[in-house]
Amino acid sequence: MCGIAGIVSAVADERIDAATIHRMCQAIVHRGPDDEGIFAKDGVGLGMRRLSIIDLAGGHQPVFNEDRSVWVVFNGEIYNFPELRGELESRGHRFYTHTDTEVIVHLYEELGSDCVKKLRGMFAFALYDERKRKLLIARDRLGIKPLHYALAGGRLLFGSEIKAILAVAPELAEVNNEALVQYMYFGYVPDPLTAFLPIQKLLPGHLLEFEAGRVQVRQYWDLPQYSTHQPKSEEECLEELEYRLAEAVRIRLIADVPLGALLSGGTDSSTVVALMARASSKPVKTFSIGFSHDDFNEAHYARIVAKHFGTEHHELILEPNVLETVETLTSSLEEPFGDSSMLPTYYVSCMAREHVTVALSGDGGDEIFAGYDRYAIHRRRQVFQRIPPWIWRLYREQVYPRLPQDMRGRKFSYNVSLPWRERYVDGISFVPSFERDMPLWSDEFRETLKGNSNPGNVMYRYFDQAPAKDAVSQMLYVDTKTYMVADILTKVDRMSMAPSLEVRVPILDHLFLEWVTGLPVEWKLRNGVQKYILRKLAERVGVPREALYRPKQGFALPLVHWMRNELKELIMTVLLEPKTMQRGYFNPAGVRQLLDEHFRGRRDQSGRIWRLLMFELWHRNFLEKIPTLDLGTEASRVTSVAGNLG
């Protein structure tokens, strides 16, 4: 596990010095505290920071081929590298390390850019071919590992994190207003956009080639057709499911360092722990956190699972310094990020890192097995589609605006009046339902957005290209391409890499995922039971029923409580002070109404308020610290939001 960065120029004799690449690497040193490697020559600079996992002594990067004409820097793990190495050695390739990284250069010699199709794992890599003067960068199929790039002045800059690029090109920190609107809608910035206009994310399952100053991006993988194979029986389905997931777990236990699992006590992580315990000769190390507020404490369920499988369990009940943590994380987040579960993810990653270097997690189960409530809600709301669309249109245009704003069920009625795709996007968006009554954006900001597309269009595009006929499978495809990548996996990557912990996600093994995708939807959502067949598998491998059949929380946290106590002063001070309003993004009256509704107890607006708070703190704690930005003299006085409140 590493962080990578680099620059390649279209001009062969342009000097890219090692010191420049070193500065890029220093910006992401947390991703790899064990080692740094740099290759700089003839208009090319590749760099990496290494977290040593495999071949601790001999795995220094960049890695090269026999004649040193192909060089690679790599972030991730290739789980089928032993098989690939054997094949390549039989074809005459000579290896000088025992790392998974080296298979990439030799595969490239055999297959060119199509080498990525042979790789099974999570990865982001940059490979430079000296003979062709060509750069190849690629990202894994599901987007588990991040990769960003920018084309500027005839040079391609890339990095595992945006901050690596900005460390040497701060002039690229041009705020992308379209991306900021998408953040406010969804709580994250969907790929390929970033918060900065010149910088993009390489989409999952895509590769980029840079040659002679030209960029070519192409897709090498996508989810296959949904619902293509029907098991003959439940027993047959379970046998195949168990075999495939057990294999995905087993190959992720390869490491030369201590390894464990993040255990929430839910279906996904408990199933992974069950399969780890079966495959391991020693007790599995498991890690879980809880909060002192009983309504949000899941540690009990994790404890039950850990005891059942005889794990070496580590548990921490937190009363965290929320102000300090929020300040720390918003200083490092390079884009506004609105998923509050980043806090418990960060806490459990820090705890796990004290004992292990690698941890397996259950992420991905909800998006491929239909685990979110919204899939079942869609099924229940299909009844509203029997009403003719013209009646619903008349309702939205003529009736809804006349209803009292505090009328019970008013927002629900608007949502169910929409066509089903629009209803889905409206349901997962945080702005539209509030904006229908009180504008949240300022008039000035609306002017800058003229000509930009509807933020929901990113979802509709994926709906249009979904390889599925039924609505739930289309939703699963959309969520896998958007929410899972830009929220869930981004959260796990950033919060785990902050304390230098590698997290592996066996449920997102692409071969396992392709098989699950082919299952008809009734194996995933049956009679209102979400993740039907995965729950059955969990029972089969011994996960206690009380951990399986309970209300879903995930890594829950007492956000509403914190907002009305520890965070209240921060919220009121930061969101209402003139400095915030003078940025020109928000309508002061809309922000005040939002806060008033929440703190008077009329509605729980904690999700929207959290997103506003994260946006403003990102602006202060990250954006204003980029050296060459002209953000006014106020920026120089901002040090610590939490400290200023003291």
C-alpha positions as CSV (number, residue, x, y, z in Angstrom):
1,M,0.0,0.0,0.0
2,C,1.5,3.3,-1.0
3,G,0.8,6.8,-2.3
4,I,2.0,7.6,-5.8
5,A,2.7,10.9,-7.6
6,G,4.5,12.3,-10.6
7,I,4.9,14.5,-13.6
8,V,5.4,13.6,-17.3
9,S,6.2,16.3,-19.8
10,A,5.4,16.3,-23.5
11,V,8.8,17.9,-24.1
12,A,11.6,15.3,-23.8
13,D,14.3,17.7,-22.6
14,E,12.3,19.5,-20.0
15,R,13.9,18.9,-16.6
16,I,11.7,17.3,-13.9
17,D,13.9,17.3,-10.9
18,A,13.7,14.8,-8.0
19,A,13.2,17.6,-5.5
20,T,9.8,18.5,-7.2
21,I,8.7,14.9,-7.0
22,H,9.8,14.7,-3.4
23,R,7.6,17.6,-2.6
24,M,4.6,15.8,-4.1
25,C,5.5,12.7,-2.1
26,Q,5.8,14.6,1.1
27,A,2.2,15.8,0.8
28,I,1.1,12.2,1.0
29,V,3.7,10.8,3.4
30,H,0.9,9.4,5.6
31,R,0.0,6.9,2.9
32,G,3.5,5.4,3.1
33,P,5.6,6.2,6.1
34,D,8.1,3.4,5.5
35,D,10.0,4.4,2.4
36,E,10.2,6.9,-0.5
37,G,11.3,6.2,-4.1
38,I,11.8,8.6,-7.0
39,F,12.7,8.2,-10.7
40,A,13.5,11.4,-12.5
41,K,14.9,11.5,-16.0
42,D,14.3,13.3,-19.4
43,G,11.0,15.0,-18.7
44,V,9.7,12.3,-16.4
45,G,9.3,12.1,-12.7
46,L,7.7,9.2,-10.8
47,G,7.5,9.1,-7.0
48,M,6.0,6.9,-4.3
49,R,5.6,6.6,-0.6
50,R,5.5,3.0,0.7
51,L,3.7,1.3,3.4
52,S,5.5,-2.1,3.4
53,I,3.2,-5.1,3.2
54,I,4.9,-7.7,1.0
55,D,8.6,-8.2,0.5
56,L,9.5,-5.8,3.3
57,A,13.2,-5.7,2.5
58,G,13.2,-5.9,-1.3
59,G,10.1,-4.1,-2.4
60,H,11.5,-0.6,-3.0
61,Q,9.8,1.4,-5.8
62,P,9.9,2.5,-8.6
63,V,10.2,-1.0,-10.0
64,F,11.7,-1.7,-13.4
65,N,12.0,-4.4,-16.1
66,E,15.2,-6.2,-17.1
67,D,16.6,-3.4,-19.3
68,R,15.2,-0.6,-17.2
69,S,13.1,0.8,-20.1
70,V,9.8,0.3,-18.2
71,W,9.3,1.9,-14.7
72,V,6.2,1.7,-12.4
73,V,5.0,3.2,-9.2
74,F,2.1,1.3,-7.6
75,N,-0.5,1.7,-4.9
76,G,-2.5,-1.3,-3.9
77,E,-2.3,-5.1,-3.8
78,I,-2.4,-7.6,-6.7
79,Y,-3.8,-10.8,-5.1
80,N,-3.1,-13.1,-8.1
81,F,0.5,-12.1,-8.5
82,P,2.0,-15.5,-7.6
83,E,0.1,-17.1,-10.5
84,L,1.0,-14.2,-12.8
85,R,4.6,-14.4,-11.8
86,G,4.8,-18.1,-12.6
87,E,3.3,-17.5,-16.1
88,L,5.7,-14.6,-16.8
89,E,8.8,-16.5,-15.6
90,S,7.8,-19.4,-17.9
91,R,7.9,-16.9,-20.8
92,G,11.4,-15.9,-19.9
93,H,10.9,-12.8,-17.7
94,R,13.4,-12.4,-14.9
95,F,12.3,-11.0,-11.5
96,Y,14.5,-9.2,-9.0
97,T,12.0,-8.7,-6.2
98,H,9.3,-10.8,-4.5
99,T,6.7,-8.0,-4.7
100,D,3.4,-8.0,-6.5
101,T,4.4,-4.7,-8.1
102,E,7.0,-6.3,-10.5
103,V,4.4,-8.4,-12.3
104,I,2.9,-5.1,-13.7
105,V,6.1,-4.2,-15.7
106,H,6.4,-7.7,-17.2
107,L,2.7,-8.0,-18.0
108,Y,3.0,-4.6,-19.8
109,E,5.9,-6.0,-21.9
110,E,3.6,-8.9,-22.9
111,L,0.2,-7.1,-23.3
112,G,0.8,-3.4,-23.4
113,S,-2.0,-1.3,-21.8
114,D,-4.3,-4.4,-21.6
115,C,-2.1,-5.7,-18.8
116,V,-4.7,-4.2,-16.4
117,K,-7.2,-6.8,-17.5
118,K,-5.1,-9.5,-15.9
119,L,-4.8,-7.9,-12.5
120,R,-7.0,-9.1,-9.6
121,G,-7.0,-6.7,-6.7
122,M,-7.1,-3.0,-5.8
123,F,-4.7,-0.7,-7.5
124,A,-3.7,2.6,-8.9
125,F,-0.4,2.7,-10.8
126,A,1.7,4.8,-13.1
127,L,3.9,3.1,-15.7
128,Y,6.4,4.9,-17.9
129,D,7.6,3.3,-21.2
130,E,10.9,5.0,-22.0
131,R,11.1,3.7,-25.6
132,K,7.7,5.0,-26.5
133,R,7.9,8.0,-24.2
134,K,4.4,7.0,-23.0
135,L,2.8,7.2,-19.6
136,L,0.1,4.7,-18.6
137,I,-1.9,5.3,-15.5
138,A,-4.7,3.0,-14.4
139,R,-7.3,2.6,-11.6
140,D,-8.8,-0.7,-10.3
141,R,-12.3,-1.8,-11.5
142,L,-14.3,-0.6,-8.5
143,G,-12.3,2.5,-7.5
144,I,-11.0,1.1,-4.2
145,K,-7.8,3.1,-4.7
146,P,-7.9,6.7,-5.8
147,L,-6.0,8.4,-8.7
148,H,-6.2,12.1,-9.8
149,Y,-4.6,13.8,-12.7
150,A,-4.4,17.2,-14.4
151,L,-3.1,18.3,-17.8
152,A,-1.4,21.7,-17.6
153,G,1.2,23.4,-19.7
154,G,2.0,20.3,-21.7
155,R,2.6,18.3,-18.6
156,L,0.5,15.5,-17.0
157,L,0.5,15.6,-13.2
158,F,-1.0,12.7,-11.2
159,G,-1.3,11.7,-7.6
160,S,-3.1,9.4,-5.2
161,E,-4.4,12.6,-3.5
162,I,-5.1,16.0,-4.9
163,K,-2.8,17.6,-2.4
164,A,0.2,15.9,-4.1
165,I,-0.7,17.8,-7.3
166,L,-1.3,21.1,-5.5
167,A,2.0,20.8,-3.6
168,V,3.8,21.7,-6.9
169,A,1.0,23.4,-8.9
170,P,-1.1,25.4,-6.4
171,E,-2.3,27.5,-9.4
172,L,-4.5,24.5,-10.3
173,A,-6.6,25.2,-7.2
174,E,-9.4,26.8,-9.2
175,V,-12.6,26.0,-7.5
176,N,-15.1,24.0,-9.5
177,N,-18.6,25.3,-8.8
178,E,-20.4,22.5,-10.5
179,A,-18.6,20.0,-8.2
180,L,-19.5,22.1,-5.1
181,V,-23.2,21.9,-6.1
182,Q,-23.0,18.2,-6.6
183,Y,-21.4,18.0,-3.1
184,M,-24.3,19.8,-1.6
185,Y,-26.8,17.6,-3.4
186,F,-25.1,14.2,-2.5
187,G,-22.7,14.9,0.3
188,Y,-19.7,14.0,-2.0
189,V,-18.2,15.0,-5.4
190,P,-19.0,12.2,-7.9
191,D,-16.2,11.0,-10.2
192,P,-14.7,12.2,-12.5
193,L,-15.1,15.8,-11.1
194,T,-13.1,17.1,-8.2
195,A,-13.5,20.3,-6.2
196,F,-10.9,21.9,-8.5
197,L,-11.7,22.6,-12.2
198,P,-8.4,21.5,-13.8
199,I,-8.0,18.3,-11.7
200,Q,-10.0,15.1,-12.4
201,K,-10.4,11.7,-10.9
202,L,-9.6,8.8,-13.2
203,L,-12.8,6.8,-13.2
204,P,-12.8,3.2,-11.8
205,G,-12.2,0.6,-14.5
206,H,-10.4,3.2,-16.7
207,L,-6.9,3.8,-17.9
208,L,-5.2,6.9,-19.3
209,E,-2.4,7.0,-21.8
210,F,-0.3,10.2,-22.2
211,E,1.9,10.3,-25.3
212,A,3.2,13.2,-27.4
213,G,1.2,15.7,-25.3
214,R,-2.1,13.9,-26.0
215,V,-4.4,12.3,-23.4
216,Q,-6.5,9.2,-24.2
217,V,-8.8,7.8,-21.6
218,R,-10.6,4.5,-22.1
219,Q,-12.7,2.1,-20.1
220,Y,-11.3,-1.5,-19.7
221,W,-14.0,-3.0,-17.4
222,D,-17.6,-2.5,-16.4
223,L,-20.2,-4.4,-14.4
224,P,-21.6,-7.3,-16.4
225,Q,-25.3,-7.8,-17.3
226,Y,-27.5,-8.1,-14.2
227,S,-29.7,-11.2,-13.6
228,T,-28.2,-13.6,-16.1
229,H,-28.0,-16.8,-14.2
230,Q,-30.7,-18.4,-12.0
231,P,-29.5,-21.0,-9.5
232,K,-31.4,-24.2,-9.4
233,S,-32.0,-24.0,-5.7
234,E,-31.1,-22.0,-2.6
235,E,-28.6,-24.6,-1.6
236,E,-26.8,-24.4,-4.9
237,C,-26.7,-20.6,-4.7
238,L,-25.3,-20.7,-1.1
239,E,-22.7,-23.3,-2.0
240,E,-21.4,-21.2,-4.9
241,L,-21.6,-17.9,-2.9
242,E,-19.7,-19.4,0.0
243,Y,-17.0,-20.9,-2.2
244,R,-16.4,-17.6,-4.1
245,L,-16.5,-15.3,-1.1
246,A,-14.3,-17.6,1.0
247,E,-11.7,-17.6,-1.8
248,A,-11.9,-13.8,-2.0
249,V,-11.2,-13.6,1.7
250,R,-8.4,-16.2,1.6
251,I,-6.3,-14.5,-1.0
252,R,-6.6,-11.2,1.0
253,L,-4.8,-12.8,3.9
254,I,-1.4,-12.7,2.1
255,A,0.8,-10.3,4.0
256,D,4.2,-10.1,5.7
257,V,2.8,-7.9,8.4
258,P,0.1,-8.3,11.2
259,L,-3.5,-8.5,9.8
260,G,-6.9,-8.1,11.3
261,A,-10.5,-7.1,10.6
262,L,-12.8,-4.1,11.2
263,L,-15.9,-5.5,12.9
264,S,-19.1,-3.5,13.2
265,G,-21.2,-6.6,14.2
266,G,-23.4,-6.3,11.0
267,T,-24.0,-8.9,8.3
268,D,-21.1,-7.9,6.0
269,S,-18.2,-7.5,8.4
270,S,-19.4,-10.5,10.5
271,T,-19.4,-12.8,7.4
272,V,-15.9,-11.7,6.5
273,V,-14.7,-12.4,10.0
274,A,-16.3,-15.8,10.0
275,L,-14.5,-16.7,6.8
276,M,-11.2,-15.3,8.1
277,A,-11.5,-17.3,11.2
278,R,-12.0,-20.5,9.1
279,A,-9.0,-19.7,6.9
280,S,-6.6,-18.6,9.7
281,S,-4.5,-20.8,11.9
282,K,-4.4,-18.1,14.6
283,P,-7.2,-16.1,16.3
284,V,-8.3,-13.2,14.0
285,K,-7.6,-9.8,15.5
286,T,-10.9,-7.8,15.4
287,F,-11.5,-4.1,16.1
288,S,-14.7,-2.3,17.0
289,I,-15.7,1.0,18.5
290,G,-18.8,2.2,20.3
291,F,-20.2,5.3,21.9
292,S,-21.5,6.0,25.3
293,H,-24.9,6.9,23.9
294,D,-26.9,3.6,24.0
295,D,-28.9,4.4,20.9
296,F,-25.7,4.5,18.8
297,N,-23.6,1.8,20.5
298,E,-23.2,-1.3,18.3
299,A,-20.2,-2.7,20.3
300,H,-22.5,-5.3,21.9
301,Y,-23.2,-7.0,18.6
302,A,-19.5,-6.9,17.6
303,R,-18.7,-8.5,20.9
304,I,-21.1,-11.3,20.3
305,V,-19.6,-12.1,16.9
306,A,-16.1,-11.8,18.2
307,K,-16.8,-14.2,21.1
308,H,-18.5,-16.7,18.8
309,F,-15.5,-16.9,16.5
310,G,-12.9,-16.7,19.2
311,T,-11.2,-13.6,17.9
312,E,-8.7,-11.5,19.7
313,H,-11.1,-8.6,20.1
314,H,-10.2,-5.0,20.7
315,E,-13.0,-2.6,21.7
316,L,-13.0,1.1,22.4
317,I,-16.0,3.0,23.8
318,L,-15.5,6.6,22.8
319,E,-16.3,10.0,24.2
320,P,-14.3,11.7,21.6
321,N,-13.2,15.3,21.4
322,V,-15.4,16.0,18.4
323,L,-14.2,19.6,17.9
324,E,-10.6,18.5,17.7
325,T,-11.3,15.6,15.4
326,V,-13.4,17.7,13.0
327,E,-10.6,20.3,12.9
328,T,-8.0,17.6,12.2
329,L,-9.9,15.9,9.4
330,T,-11.1,19.0,7.6
331,S,-7.5,20.2,7.5
332,S,-6.6,17.1,5.5
333,L,-9.7,16.6,3.4
334,E,-8.9,18.0,-0.1
335,E,-12.6,18.1,-1.1
336,P,-15.7,18.9,1.0
337,F,-17.0,15.5,2.3
338,G,-20.3,15.2,4.0
339,D,-20.5,11.6,5.3
340,S,-20.3,11.9,9.1
341,S,-19.4,8.2,9.5
342,M,-15.9,9.3,8.5
343,L,-15.4,10.0,12.2
344,P,-16.0,6.5,13.5
345,T,-14.1,5.1,10.5
346,Y,-11.1,7.3,11.5
347,Y,-11.4,6.3,15.1
348,V,-11.5,2.5,14.4
349,S,-8.7,2.8,11.9
350,C,-6.5,4.6,14.4
351,M,-7.2,1.9,17.0
352,A,-6.5,-1.0,14.5
353,R,-3.2,0.6,13.4
354,E,-1.9,0.2,16.9
355,H,-2.0,-3.6,16.5
356,V,-2.0,-4.4,12.7
357,T,-0.9,-2.9,9.4
358,V,-3.7,-4.5,7.3
359,A,-7.4,-4.9,8.0
360,L,-10.2,-6.5,6.1
361,S,-13.6,-4.8,6.0
362,G,-17.2,-5.7,4.8
363,D,-17.6,-2.6,2.6
364,G,-19.5,-3.1,-0.7
365,G,-22.2,-5.5,0.6
366,D,-25.0,-3.0,0.6
367,E,-24.4,-1.9,-3.1
368,I,-24.2,-5.4,-4.5
369,F,-26.7,-7.2,-2.3
370,A,-29.3,-4.4,-2.0
371,G,-28.7,-3.6,1.6
372,Y,-30.0,0.0,1.8
373,D,-33.5,0.8,2.8
374,R,-34.1,2.8,-0.4
375,Y,-34.3,-0.3,-2.5
376,A,-37.2,-1.7,-0.4
377,I,-38.8,1.8,-0.2
378,H,-38.8,1.9,-4.0
379,R,-40.7,-1.4,-4.1
380,R,-43.3,-0.2,-1.7
381,R,-43.8,3.1,-3.6
382,Q,-44.3,1.5,-6.9
383,V,-48.1,1.7,-6.2
384,F,-48.0,5.4,-6.8
385,Q,-47.0,4.8,-10.4
386,R,-50.6,3.7,-11.1
387,I,-51.7,7.4,-10.9
388,P,-51.4,9.1,-14.3
389,P,-48.4,11.3,-14.7
390,W,-50.5,14.4,-15.6
391,I,-52.3,14.3,-12.3
392,W,-49.0,14.2,-10.4
393,R,-47.6,17.1,-12.5
394,L,-50.7,19.1,-11.7
395,Y,-50.2,18.3,-8.1
396,R,-46.6,19.5,-8.1
397,E,-47.4,22.7,-10.0
398,Q,-50.7,23.8,-8.5
399,V,-51.4,22.0,-5.2
400,Y,-48.0,21.5,-3.5
401,P,-47.0,25.2,-3.4
402,R,-50.2,26.1,-1.6
403,L,-49.8,23.5,1.2
404,P,-48.5,24.8,4.6
405,Q,-44.8,24.2,4.9
406,D,-45.1,22.4,8.2
407,M,-47.8,20.1,7.0
408,R,-47.1,16.5,7.8
409,G,-46.3,14.4,4.8
410,R,-45.9,17.3,2.4
411,K,-42.4,16.5,1.3
412,F,-43.2,12.8,1.0
413,S,-46.2,13.6,-1.3
414,Y,-43.9,15.6,-3.6
415,N,-41.4,12.8,-3.8
416,V,-43.9,10.1,-4.7
417,S,-45.4,12.3,-7.4
418,L,-42.2,12.1,-9.4
419,P,-41.4,9.5,-12.1
420,W,-39.4,6.6,-10.4
421,R,-35.9,7.6,-11.4
422,E,-36.5,11.2,-10.5
423,R,-38.0,10.1,-7.2
424,Y,-34.9,8.0,-6.5
425,V,-32.5,10.9,-7.2
426,D,-34.7,13.3,-5.2
427,G,-34.7,10.9,-2.3
428,I,-30.9,10.7,-2.1
429,S,-30.3,14.4,-2.6
430,F,-30.1,16.8,0.3
431,V,-30.8,20.1,-1.4
432,P,-34.0,19.9,-3.6
433,S,-36.6,19.3,-0.9
434,F,-35.3,22.2,1.2
435,E,-34.9,24.5,-1.8
436,R,-38.5,24.0,-2.8
437,D,-39.5,26.1,0.2
438,M,-36.5,28.3,1.0
439,P,-33.6,28.9,-1.4
440,L,-30.3,27.7,0.1
441,W,-28.1,29.2,-2.7
442,S,-27.4,32.9,-3.0
443,D,-28.5,34.7,-6.1
444,E,-24.9,35.5,-7.0
445,F,-23.9,31.8,-6.8
446,R,-26.9,30.8,-9.0
447,E,-25.6,33.2,-11.6
448,T,-22.3,31.4,-11.8
449,L,-24.1,28.1,-12.2
450,K,-26.0,29.2,-15.3
451,G,-25.3,26.8,-18.1
452,N,-24.2,24.0,-15.8
453,S,-26.2,20.8,-16.0
454,N,-28.6,19.5,-13.5
455,P,-26.6,17.9,-10.7
456,G,-28.9,14.8,-10.9
457,N,-27.7,14.2,-14.5
458,V,-24.7,12.2,-13.3
459,M,-27.2,9.7,-11.8
460,Y,-29.4,9.7,-14.9
461,R,-26.5,9.0,-17.2
462,Y,-25.7,5.8,-15.2
463,F,-29.3,4.8,-15.2
464,D,-29.3,5.1,-19.0
465,Q,-26.2,2.8,-19.3
466,A,-27.1,0.3,-16.6
467,P,-26.9,-3.2,-17.9
468,A,-30.1,-4.2,-16.1
469,K,-33.9,-4.3,-16.9
470,D,-35.4,-4.2,-13.4
471,A,-35.4,-1.0,-11.4
472,V,-33.7,-2.3,-8.3
473,S,-30.7,-3.6,-10.3
474,Q,-30.5,-0.3,-12.1
475,M,-30.3,1.4,-8.7
476,L,-27.6,-1.0,-7.6
477,Y,-25.6,-0.1,-10.7
478,V,-26.0,3.6,-10.1
479,D,-25.0,3.4,-6.5
480,T,-22.0,1.2,-7.3
481,K,-20.8,3.9,-9.8
482,T,-21.5,6.9,-7.6
483,Y,-22.2,6.5,-3.9
484,M,-20.0,3.5,-3.3
485,V,-17.0,5.0,-5.1
486,A,-17.1,8.7,-4.1
487,D,-18.5,8.2,-0.6
488,I,-17.9,4.8,0.9
489,L,-14.6,3.9,-0.7
490,T,-13.3,7.4,-0.5
491,K,-14.2,7.6,3.2
492,V,-12.5,4.3,3.9
493,D,-9.4,5.1,1.9
494,R,-8.8,8.6,3.4
495,M,-9.7,7.7,7.0
496,S,-7.6,4.5,7.0
497,M,-4.6,5.9,5.2
498,A,-4.5,8.9,7.6
499,P,-3.0,6.5,10.3
500,S,-1.3,4.4,7.6
501,L,-3.7,1.4,7.8
502,E,-4.3,-0.7,4.6
503,V,-8.0,-1.8,4.3
504,R,-8.9,-4.7,2.0
505,V,-12.4,-5.3,0.8
506,P,-13.1,-9.0,-0.2
507,I,-16.8,-8.4,-1.1
508,L,-15.5,-6.1,-3.9
509,D,-13.3,-8.8,-5.5
510,H,-14.3,-8.3,-9.1
511,L,-14.7,-12.0,-9.9
512,F,-17.0,-12.4,-6.9
513,L,-18.8,-9.3,-7.8
514,E,-19.4,-10.3,-11.4
515,W,-21.0,-13.6,-10.2
516,V,-23.2,-11.8,-7.7
517,T,-24.3,-9.2,-10.3
518,G,-25.6,-12.1,-12.4
519,L,-28.0,-13.2,-9.7
520,P,-31.6,-12.2,-10.3
521,V,-32.8,-9.4,-7.9
522,E,-35.0,-11.7,-5.9
523,W,-31.9,-13.3,-4.4
524,K,-30.9,-9.9,-3.0
525,L,-34.2,-8.4,-2.0
526,R,-37.0,-10.9,-1.2
527,N,-40.3,-10.1,0.6
528,G,-38.8,-6.9,2.0
529,V,-35.7,-8.7,3.4
530,Q,-32.6,-6.9,2.2
531,K,-29.4,-8.8,1.4
532,Y,-31.5,-12.0,1.5
533,I,-28.9,-14.5,0.3
534,L,-25.9,-12.9,2.1
535,R,-27.8,-13.1,5.4
536,K,-28.5,-16.8,4.6
537,L,-24.8,-17.3,3.9
538,A,-23.9,-15.5,7.2
539,E,-26.2,-18.0,9.1
540,R,-24.6,-20.8,7.2
541,V,-21.1,-19.8,8.3
542,G,-22.2,-19.4,11.9
543,V,-22.8,-15.7,12.4
544,P,-25.2,-15.4,15.4
545,R,-28.8,-14.5,14.4
546,E,-29.1,-11.6,16.8
547,A,-26.3,-9.8,14.9
548,L,-28.0,-10.4,11.6
549,Y,-31.6,-9.6,12.2
550,R,-31.5,-6.2,13.8
551,P,-32.0,-2.6,12.6
552,K,-29.2,-1.5,10.3
553,Q,-26.8,1.1,11.6
554,G,-23.4,0.6,10.0
555,F,-20.8,2.8,11.8
556,A,-23.5,5.0,13.4
557,L,-22.7,7.9,15.6
558,P,-24.7,10.3,17.8
559,L,-24.6,13.2,15.3
560,V,-27.9,14.8,16.4
561,H,-26.7,14.7,20.1
562,W,-23.4,16.3,19.2
563,M,-25.0,19.0,17.2
564,R,-27.2,20.0,20.0
565,N,-24.3,19.9,22.5
566,E,-20.6,19.7,21.7
567,L,-20.9,21.1,18.1
568,K,-23.7,23.6,18.6
569,E,-21.4,26.6,19.3
570,L,-19.2,25.7,16.4
571,I,-22.1,25.4,14.0
572,M,-23.8,28.7,15.1
573,T,-20.5,30.6,15.0
574,V,-19.1,29.2,11.8
575,L,-22.3,29.1,9.7
576,L,-23.7,32.4,10.7
577,E,-20.7,34.7,10.9
578,P,-20.2,37.3,8.2
579,K,-17.1,35.6,6.8
580,T,-19.1,32.5,5.8
581,M,-21.9,34.5,4.2
582,Q,-19.5,36.8,2.4
583,R,-18.2,33.9,0.3
584,G,-21.4,34.3,-1.7
585,Y,-22.4,30.6,-1.8
586,F,-25.4,30.6,0.5
587,N,-28.6,32.6,1.1
588,P,-28.4,33.8,4.8
589,A,-32.2,33.5,5.3
590,G,-32.1,29.8,4.0
591,V,-29.2,28.9,6.4
592,R,-31.0,30.6,9.3
593,Q,-34.2,28.7,8.6
594,L,-32.3,25.4,8.4
595,L,-30.7,26.0,11.7
596,D,-33.9,27.2,13.3
597,E,-35.9,24.1,12.2
598,H,-33.2,21.9,13.7
599,F,-32.5,23.6,17.0
600,R,-36.2,24.2,17.7
601,G,-36.8,20.5,17.2
602,R,-39.2,21.0,14.3
603,R,-37.2,18.7,11.9
604,D,-34.0,16.8,12.1
605,Q,-31.8,18.7,9.7
606,S,-28.5,17.3,11.1
607,G,-27.5,15.8,7.7
608,R,-27.9,19.1,5.8
609,I,-26.2,21.2,8.6
610,W,-23.3,18.8,8.7
611,R,-22.8,19.2,5.0
612,L,-22.8,23.0,5.3
613,L,-20.4,22.8,8.2
614,M,-18.0,20.5,6.4
615,F,-18.1,22.7,3.3
616,E,-17.1,25.9,5.3
617,L,-14.5,24.1,7.3
618,W,-13.0,22.6,4.2
619,H,-12.8,26.1,2.8
620,R,-11.0,27.4,5.9
621,N,-8.9,24.5,6.9
622,F,-7.8,23.2,3.5
623,L,-8.5,25.6,0.7
624,E,-7.2,28.8,2.5
625,K,-3.9,27.0,3.3
626,I,-2.9,26.6,-0.4
627,P,-0.1,29.2,-0.6
628,T,-0.8,31.2,-3.8
629,L,-4.5,31.5,-3.5
630,D,-5.7,35.1,-3.1
631,L,-8.4,34.5,-0.5
632,G,-7.9,37.8,1.3
633,T,-6.2,38.8,4.5
634,E,-8.7,36.9,6.6
635,A,-7.2,33.6,5.4
636,S,-3.9,34.3,7.2
637,R,-5.7,34.7,10.5
638,V,-7.4,31.4,10.4
639,T,-5.6,28.8,12.4
640,S,-7.9,26.6,14.4
641,V,-11.7,26.9,14.3
642,A,-12.0,24.9,17.5
643,G,-9.2,26.9,19.1
644,N,-10.8,30.2,18.2
645,L,-14.0,29.2,20.0
646,G,-12.0,28.6,23.2
